[in-house]
Amino acid sequence: MADTPEPQAALTTSTPDKDKDKICVLLNATGNVPIIKKRTWTVDPNKTVSWIQKFIHKYLKLDANEQIFLYVNQTFAPAPDQIIKNLYECHGTNGKLVLYYCKNQAWG
């Protein structure tokens, strides 16, 4: 799989049998960013935070000069090179990693 985000191939909707080794990520919109209607996605645990930012940017078809900020549980912005598996192990709740995305800095 390529390093560039691909909405159809990279993140998938949750299916219990097929995605046992993947991490369930809940994406919540904050502020004036467009809402992604499908909020729950499964992600390869070895992907990075910057990869998810790129995926959201591409999925929402934002301009190249617009940024996406990610926050874990409305508290802090993880480093772009942080691995999703590590975030999930430390901050996952109810079997999901909750990430908030916005175009302007919101918390932390």
DSSP file (Angstrom, degrees, kcal/mol; ACC not computed):
  #  RESIDUE AA STRUCTURE BP1 BP2  ACC     N-H-->O    O-->H-N    N-H-->O    O-->H-N    TCO  KAPPA ALPHA  PHI   PSI    X-CA   Y-CA   Z-CA
    1    1 A M              0   0    0      0, 0.0     2,-0.0     0, 0.0     9,-0.0   0.000 360.0 360.0 360.0 139.1    0.0    0.0    0.0
    2    2 A A        -     0   0    0      2,-0.1     4,-0.1     1,-0.1     0, 0.0  -0.253 360.0-120.3 -73.0 162.3    1.3    3.4   -0.9
    3    3 A D  S    S+     0   0    0      2,-0.1    -1,-0.1    -2,-0.0     3,-0.0   0.628  88.0  93.1 -78.4 -14.1    2.1    6.1    1.8
    4    4 A T  S    S-     0   0    0      1,-0.1     2,-0.2    50,-0.0    -2,-0.1  -0.598  88.3-105.9 -81.3 143.0   -0.4    8.5    0.3
    5    5 A P        -     0   0    0      0, 0.0    -1,-0.1     0, 0.0    -2,-0.1  -0.462  34.2-173.5 -71.8 135.8   -3.9    8.4    1.7
    6    6 A E     >> -     0   0    0     -2,-0.2     4,-2.9    -4,-0.1     5,-0.6  -0.972  16.9-150.0-128.5 113.4   -6.6    6.7   -0.4
    7    7 A P  T  45S+     0   0    0      0, 0.0     4,-0.3     0, 0.0    -1,-0.1   0.838  94.7  44.2 -56.1 -37.9  -10.1    7.0    1.0
    8    8 A Q  T  45S+     0   0    0      1,-0.1    -2,-0.0     2,-0.1     0, 0.0   0.877 126.2  26.8 -76.2 -36.2  -11.3    3.7   -0.5
    9    9 A A  T  45S+     0   0    0     -3,-0.2    -1,-0.1     3,-0.1     3,-0.1   0.805 118.4  49.3 -98.5 -32.8   -8.3    1.5    0.3
   10   10 A A  T  <5S+     0   0    0     -4,-2.9     2,-0.4     1,-0.2    34,-0.3   0.956 112.8  31.1 -83.0 -52.8   -6.7    3.0    3.4
   11   11 A L  S   <S-     0   0    0     -5,-0.6     2,-0.3    -4,-0.3    -1,-0.2  -0.889  73.2-174.8-107.2 138.4   -9.4    3.5    5.9
   12   12 A T  B     -A   42   0A   0     30,-1.3    30,-2.5    -2,-0.4     2,-0.1  -0.897  31.6 -96.7-129.5 159.3  -12.4    1.2    5.9
   13   13 A T        -     0   0    0     -2,-0.3     2,-0.3    28,-0.2    28,-0.2  -0.406  59.6 -85.3 -69.5 155.8  -15.7    1.0    7.8
   14   14 A S        +     0   0    0     26,-0.4    -1,-0.1    -2,-0.1    26,-0.0  -0.457  49.8 170.1 -72.1 124.5  -15.6   -1.3   10.7
   15   15 A T     >  -     0   0    0     -2,-0.3     4,-1.7     1,-0.1     3,-0.1  -0.980  27.4-142.9-131.4 122.0  -16.3   -5.0   10.1
   16   16 A P  T  4 S+     0   0    0      0, 0.0    -1,-0.1     0, 0.0    -2,-0.0   0.846  92.3  38.6 -57.7 -45.6  -15.6   -7.3   13.0
   17   17 A D  T >4 S+     0   0    0      1,-0.2     3,-0.6     2,-0.1     0, 0.0   0.872 117.4  47.1 -75.8 -35.9  -14.1  -10.4   11.3
   18   18 A K  T 34 S+     0   0    0      1,-0.2     3,-0.3    -3,-0.1    -1,-0.2   0.796 113.2  43.9 -78.5 -30.6  -12.0   -8.7    8.7
   19   19 A D  T ><  +     0   0    0     -4,-1.7     3,-1.2     1,-0.2    -1,-0.2  -0.213  63.3 131.0-116.0  42.0  -10.3   -6.0   10.7
   20   20 A K  T <  S+     0   0    0     -3,-0.6    -1,-0.2     1,-0.3    -2,-0.1   0.829  79.4  46.8 -64.6 -31.8   -9.1   -7.8   13.9
   21   21 A D  T 3  S+     0   0    0     -3,-0.3    -1,-0.3     2,-0.1     2,-0.2   0.424 100.6  86.8 -91.4   2.4   -5.6   -6.4   13.6
   22   22 A K  S <  S-     0   0    0     -3,-1.2     2,-0.4    22,-0.1    22,-0.2  -0.590  76.3-119.8-100.6 164.2   -6.7   -2.8   12.9
   23   23 A I  E     -B   43   0A   0     20,-2.9    20,-2.7    -2,-0.2     2,-0.5  -0.864  20.0-127.8-106.8 135.0   -7.6    0.0   15.3
   24   24 A C  E     -B   42   0A   0     71,-0.5    73,-2.4    -2,-0.4     2,-0.5  -0.705  27.7-168.1 -82.3 124.1  -11.0    1.6   15.4
   25   25 A V  E     -Bc  41  97A   0     16,-3.6    16,-2.8    -2,-0.5     2,-0.6  -0.958  11.3-153.7-118.7 129.9  -10.7    5.4   15.2
   26   26 A L  E     -Bc  40  98A   0     71,-2.6    73,-3.0    -2,-0.5     2,-0.6  -0.917  12.0-157.4-103.7 118.2  -13.6    7.7   15.8
   27   27 A L  E     - c   0  99A   0     12,-2.9     2,-0.4    -2,-0.6    73,-0.2  -0.863  10.8-175.2-101.6 120.6  -13.3   11.0   14.0
   28   28 A N  E     - c   0 100A   0     71,-2.6    73,-2.6    -2,-0.6     2,-0.2  -0.948  20.4-130.4-116.2 134.1  -15.2   14.0   15.4
   29   29 A A  E     - c   0 101A   0     -2,-0.4     2,-0.4    71,-0.2    73,-0.2  -0.561  23.1-170.1 -80.5 145.3  -15.3   17.4   13.7
   30   30 A T    >   -     0   0    0     71,-2.0     3,-0.7    -2,-0.2    73,-0.4  -0.997  49.7 -13.5-135.3 139.5  -14.6   20.5   15.8
   31   31 A G  T 3  S-     0   0    0     -2,-0.4    -2,-0.0     1,-0.2    70,-0.0  -0.445 119.9 -21.0  75.0-142.3  -15.1   24.2   14.9
   32   32 A N  T 3  S+     0   0    0     -2,-0.1    -1,-0.2     2,-0.0    70,-0.1   0.054  96.1 121.6 -97.7  25.2  -15.7   25.2   11.3
   33   33 A V  S <  S-     0   0    0     -3,-0.7    68,-0.0    68,-0.2    -4,-0.0  -0.629  72.3 -99.1 -85.1 145.6  -14.4   22.1    9.5
   34   34 A P        -     0   0    0      0, 0.0     2,-0.4     0, 0.0    -4,-0.1  -0.310  42.6-113.4 -60.3 148.4  -16.7   20.1    7.2
   35   35 A I        -     0   0    0     -6,-0.1     2,-0.7    -3,-0.1     3,-0.1  -0.681  13.1-138.8 -89.6 135.2  -18.1   17.0    8.9
   36   36 A I        -     0   0    0     -2,-0.4    -7,-0.1     1,-0.2    -9,-0.1  -0.851  13.2-153.2 -88.3 116.5  -17.2   13.5    7.7
   37   37 A K  S    S+     0   0    0     -2,-0.7     2,-1.0     1,-0.1    -1,-0.2   0.863  84.5  64.6 -63.7 -37.1  -20.5   11.6    7.8
   38   38 A K        +     0   0    0      1,-0.2    -1,-0.1    -3,-0.1   -11,-0.1  -0.779  66.2 173.9 -87.8 104.1  -18.8    8.3    8.4
   39   39 A R        +     0   0    0     -2,-1.0   -12,-2.9   -13,-0.1     2,-0.5   0.790  53.4  69.6 -87.8 -28.9  -17.2    8.8   11.8
   40   40 A T  E     + B   0  26A   0    -14,-0.2   -26,-0.4   -16,-0.0     2,-0.3  -0.815  59.4 166.1-100.6 126.5  -15.9    5.3   12.6
   41   41 A W  E     - B   0  25A   0    -16,-2.8   -16,-3.6    -2,-0.5     2,-0.4  -0.926  31.5-130.9-132.0 154.4  -12.9    4.0   10.6
   42   42 A T  E     -AB  12  24A   0    -30,-2.5   -30,-1.3    -2,-0.3     2,-0.4  -0.925  29.0-169.5-107.1 137.6  -10.5    1.2   11.0
   43   43 A V  E     - B   0  23A   0    -20,-2.7   -20,-2.9    -2,-0.4   -32,-0.1  -0.945  31.6-103.8-130.1 143.4   -6.8    2.0   10.6
   44   44 A D    >   -     0   0    0     -2,-0.4     3,-1.9   -34,-0.3    40,-0.2  -0.498  34.6-132.2 -59.7 127.9   -3.6    0.1   10.2
   45   45 A P  T 3  S+     0   0    0      0, 0.0    40,-2.2     0, 0.0    41,-0.3   0.685 102.1  60.0 -62.8 -17.8   -2.0    0.3   13.7
   46   46 A N  T 3  S+     0   0    0     38,-0.2     2,-0.1    37,-0.1    -2,-0.1   0.428  80.7 107.8 -92.2   1.6    1.4    1.3   12.2
   47   47 A K    <   -     0   0    0     -3,-1.9    37,-2.7     1,-0.1    38,-0.3  -0.377  65.9-126.1 -73.2 159.2    0.1    4.4   10.4
   48   48 A T  B  >  -F   83   0B   0     35,-0.2     4,-1.5    36,-0.1    35,-0.2  -0.571  19.0-109.6-103.9 168.2    1.1    7.8   11.8
   49   49 A V  H  > S+     0   0    0     33,-1.7     4,-2.3    30,-0.4    32,-0.2   0.887 119.3  56.0 -61.7 -40.5   -0.9   10.8   12.9
   50   50 A S  H  > S+     0   0    0     30,-2.4     4,-2.3     1,-0.2    -1,-0.2   0.846 102.6  56.4 -63.4 -32.3    0.4   12.8    9.9
   51   51 A W  H  > S+     0   0    0     29,-0.3     4,-2.2     2,-0.2    -1,-0.2   0.908 108.1  46.9 -64.4 -41.6   -1.0   10.0    7.6
   52   52 A I  H  X S+     0   0    0     -4,-1.5     4,-2.7     2,-0.2     5,-0.2   0.892 110.0  53.7 -67.1 -39.2   -4.5   10.5    9.2
   53   53 A Q  H  X S+     0   0    0     -4,-2.3     4,-2.5     1,-0.2    -2,-0.2   0.921 110.2  47.1 -59.6 -43.5   -4.2   14.2    8.8
   54   54 A K  H  X S+     0   0    0     -4,-2.3     4,-2.5     2,-0.2     5,-0.2   0.893 110.7  52.6 -65.0 -39.9   -3.4   13.7    5.1
   55   55 A F  H  X S+     0   0    0     -4,-2.2     4,-3.0     2,-0.2    -2,-0.2   0.945 111.8  44.9 -60.5 -49.0   -6.3   11.3    4.7
   56   56 A I  H  X S+     0   0    0     -4,-2.7     4,-2.6     1,-0.2    -2,-0.2   0.915 112.4  52.5 -62.0 -43.6   -8.8   13.8    6.3
   57   57 A H  H  <>S+     0   0    0     -4,-2.5     5,-2.0    -5,-0.2     4,-0.4   0.922 115.3  40.6 -57.9 -46.3   -7.3   16.6    4.1
   58   58 A K  H ><5S+     0   0    0     -4,-2.5     3,-0.7     3,-0.2    -2,-0.2   0.898 113.7  53.1 -70.9 -41.2   -7.8   14.6    1.0
   59   59 A Y  H 3<5S+     0   0    0     -4,-3.0    -2,-0.2     1,-0.2    -1,-0.2   0.888 113.2  43.4 -62.1 -40.6  -11.2   13.2    2.0
   60   60 A L  T 3<5S-     0   0    0     -4,-2.6    -1,-0.2    -5,-0.2    -2,-0.2   0.513 106.1-130.7 -83.8  -5.3  -12.6   16.7    2.7
   61   61 A K  T < 5 +     0   0    0     -3,-0.7    -3,-0.2    -4,-0.4     2,-0.1   0.924  42.1 176.9  55.1  49.8  -11.0   18.1   -0.5
   62   62 A L      < -     0   0    0     -5,-2.0    -1,-0.1    -6,-0.2    -5,-0.0  -0.412  35.1 -92.6 -80.4 158.8   -9.4   21.0    1.3
   63   63 A D    >   -     0   0    0      1,-0.1     3,-1.4    -2,-0.1    -1,-0.1  -0.294  36.3-111.8 -65.6 156.8   -7.2   23.6   -0.4
   64   64 A A  T 3  S+     0   0    0      1,-0.3    -1,-0.1    -3,-0.1    -2,-0.1   0.786 116.7  54.7 -63.0 -28.0   -3.4   22.9   -0.2
   65   65 A N  T 3  S+     0   0    0      2,-0.1     2,-0.3     0, 0.0    -1,-0.3   0.545  89.0  95.1 -85.8  -5.9   -2.9   25.9    2.1
   66   66 A E    <   -     0   0    0     -3,-1.4     2,-0.3    -9,-0.0    -4,-0.1  -0.667  63.8-149.5 -86.5 139.8   -5.5   24.7    4.7
   67   67 A Q        -     0   0    0     36,-0.4     2,-0.5    -2,-0.3    -4,-0.1  -0.718   4.7-144.4-106.3 157.3   -4.2   22.6    7.7
   68   68 A I        -     0   0    0     -2,-0.3     2,-0.4    33,-0.0    35,-0.2  -0.991  12.5-161.1-119.3 128.1   -5.8   19.9    9.7
   69   69 A F  E     -D  102   0A   0     33,-3.2    33,-1.8    -2,-0.5     2,-0.4  -0.905   5.9-155.8-106.9 136.5   -5.1   19.7   13.4
   70   70 A L  E     -D  101   0A   0     -2,-0.4     2,-0.4    31,-0.2    31,-0.2  -0.900   8.7-172.3-113.0 142.5   -5.8   16.5   15.3
   71   71 A Y  E     -D  100   0A   0     29,-2.3    29,-2.8    -2,-0.4     2,-0.6  -0.991  20.4-132.8-133.2 141.9   -6.5   16.2   19.0
   72   72 A V  E >> S-DE  99  76A   0      4,-2.7     3,-2.0    -2,-0.4     4,-1.1  -0.850  86.3 -21.9 -95.2 121.0   -6.8   13.1   21.2
   73   73 A N  T 34 S-     0   0    0     25,-1.8    -1,-0.2    -2,-0.6    26,-0.1   0.795 114.4 -69.9  51.3  36.3   -9.8   13.2   23.5
   74   74 A Q  T 34 S+     0   0    0     -3,-0.2    -1,-0.3    24,-0.1    34,-0.2   0.744 123.6  88.4  57.7  27.6  -10.1   17.0   23.3
   75   75 A T  T <4 S+     0   0    0     -3,-2.0     2,-0.3     1,-0.4    33,-0.2   0.771  84.5   6.0-121.5 -47.0   -6.9   17.3   25.3
   76   76 A F  B  <  -E   72   0A   0     -4,-1.1    -4,-2.7    31,-0.1    -1,-0.4  -0.974  58.3-119.1-145.9 156.2   -3.7   17.4   23.3
   77   77 A A        -     0   0    0     -2,-0.3    -6,-0.2    -6,-0.2     2,-0.0  -0.855  35.1-137.4 -94.4 118.0   -2.3   17.4   19.8
   78   78 A P        -     0   0    0      0, 0.0    -8,-0.2     0, 0.0    -1,-0.0  -0.356  29.4 -93.2 -72.1 156.2   -0.2   14.3   19.2
   79   79 A A    >   -     0   0    0      1,-0.1     3,-2.0     2,-0.1   -30,-0.4  -0.404  33.3-119.6 -65.0 143.9    3.1   14.6   17.3
   80   80 A P  T 3  S+     0   0    0      0, 0.0   -30,-2.4     0, 0.0   -29,-0.3   0.782 113.6  51.2 -57.9 -28.1    2.8   14.0   13.6
   81   81 A D  T 3  S+     0   0    0    -32,-0.2     2,-0.1   -33,-0.2    -2,-0.1   0.377  81.8 123.4 -92.2   6.0    5.2   11.0   13.7
   82   82 A Q    <   -     0   0    0     -3,-2.0   -33,-1.7     1,-0.1     2,-0.3  -0.445  64.3-122.8 -67.9 137.2    3.3    9.3   16.6
   83   83 A I  B  >  -F   48   0B   0    -35,-0.2     4,-1.8    -2,-0.1     3,-0.3  -0.637   9.6-134.1 -83.4 137.5    2.1    5.8   15.7
   84   84 A I  H  > S+     0   0    0    -37,-2.7     4,-2.7    -2,-0.3     5,-0.2   0.861 104.2  59.3 -60.2 -38.2   -1.6    5.1   16.0
   85   85 A K  H  > S+     0   0    0    -40,-2.2     4,-2.4   -38,-0.3    -1,-0.2   0.913 105.7  48.1 -58.2 -44.0   -1.0    1.9   17.9
   86   86 A N  H  > S+     0   0    0     -3,-0.3     4,-1.7   -41,-0.3    -1,-0.2   0.907 111.9  49.1 -65.4 -41.9    0.8    3.7   20.7
   87   87 A L  H  X S+     0   0    0     -4,-1.8     4,-3.2     1,-0.2     5,-0.3   0.921 111.8  49.6 -61.9 -43.6   -1.9    6.4   21.0
   88   88 A Y  H  X S+     0   0    0     -4,-2.7     4,-2.2     1,-0.2    -2,-0.2   0.920 109.0  51.4 -62.8 -44.4   -4.6    3.7   21.1
   89   89 A E  H  < S+     0   0    0     -4,-2.4    -1,-0.2    -5,-0.2    -2,-0.2   0.847 121.3  33.5 -62.8 -33.8   -2.7    1.7   23.9
   90   90 A C  H  < S+     0   0    0     -4,-1.7    -2,-0.2    -5,-0.2    -1,-0.2   0.809 136.3  18.0 -90.6 -33.1   -2.4    4.9   26.0
   91   91 A H  H  < S+     0   0    0     -4,-3.2     7,-0.4    -5,-0.2    -3,-0.2   0.324  85.4 124.3-128.4   6.7   -5.6    6.8   25.2
   92   92 A G     <  -     0   0    0     -4,-2.2     2,-0.4    -5,-0.3     5,-0.2  -0.465  36.8-169.8 -71.4 142.0   -8.0    4.4   23.7
   93   93 A T  B >   -G   96   0C   0      3,-2.8     3,-1.8    -2,-0.1    -2,-0.0  -0.998  63.6  -1.5-134.9 139.3  -11.4    4.1   25.4
   94   94 A N  T 3  S-     0   0    0     -2,-0.4    -1,-0.1     1,-0.3     3,-0.1   0.835 130.3 -55.2  53.3  37.3  -14.3    1.6   24.8
   95   95 A G  T 3  S+     0   0    0      1,-0.2   -71,-0.5    -7,-0.1     2,-0.3   0.593 120.9  93.7  77.3  11.0  -12.3   -0.1   22.0
   96   96 A K  B <   -G   93   0C   0     -3,-1.8    -3,-2.8   -73,-0.1     2,-0.6  -0.951  68.5-134.9-135.3 153.8  -11.8    3.1   20.0
   97   97 A L  E     -c   25   0A   0    -73,-2.4   -71,-2.6    -2,-0.3     2,-0.6  -0.954  28.2-147.2-103.4 117.6   -9.3    5.9   19.7
   98   98 A V  E     +c   26   0A   0     -2,-0.6   -25,-1.8    -7,-0.4     2,-0.4  -0.778  20.2 179.6 -93.4 118.8  -11.2    9.2   19.7
   99   99 A L  E     -cD  27  72A   0    -73,-3.0   -71,-2.6    -2,-0.6     2,-0.4  -0.960  14.5-155.6-120.0 135.8   -9.7   11.9   17.5
  100  100 A Y  E     -cD  28  71A   0    -29,-2.8   -29,-2.3    -2,-0.4     2,-0.4  -0.911  12.9-163.3-107.7 136.5  -11.0   15.4   17.0
  101  101 A Y  E     +cD  29  70A   0    -73,-2.6   -71,-2.0    -2,-0.4     2,-0.3  -0.935  16.2 156.4-123.0 145.5  -10.1   17.3   13.8
  102  102 A C  E     - D   0  69A   0    -33,-1.8   -33,-3.2    -2,-0.4   -71,-0.1  -0.962  45.4-124.0-155.9 168.5  -10.3   21.0   13.0
  103  103 A K  S    S+     0   0    0    -73,-0.4   -36,-0.4    -2,-0.3     2,-0.3   0.629  96.5  46.1 -94.0 -15.8   -8.8   23.6   10.7
  104  104 A N  S    S-     0   0    0    -35,-0.1   -35,-0.1    -3,-0.0     2,-0.1  -0.893 101.5 -89.1-122.6 154.8   -7.7   25.9   13.5
  105  105 A Q        +     0   0    0     -2,-0.3     3,-0.1     1,-0.2    -2,-0.1  -0.427  49.6 166.4 -64.1 134.3   -6.0   25.1   16.8
  106  106 A A        +     0   0    0      1,-0.4     2,-0.3    -2,-0.1    -1,-0.2   0.770  53.7  12.1-117.8 -51.7   -8.5   24.3   19.4
  107  107 A W              0   0    0      1,-0.1    -1,-0.4   -31,-0.0   -32,-0.1  -0.793 360.0 360.0-125.4 166.9   -6.9   22.6   22.5
  108  108 A G              0   0    0     -2,-0.3   -31,-0.1   -33,-0.2    -1,-0.1   0.455 360.0 360.0  69.9 360.0   -3.5   22.1   23.9
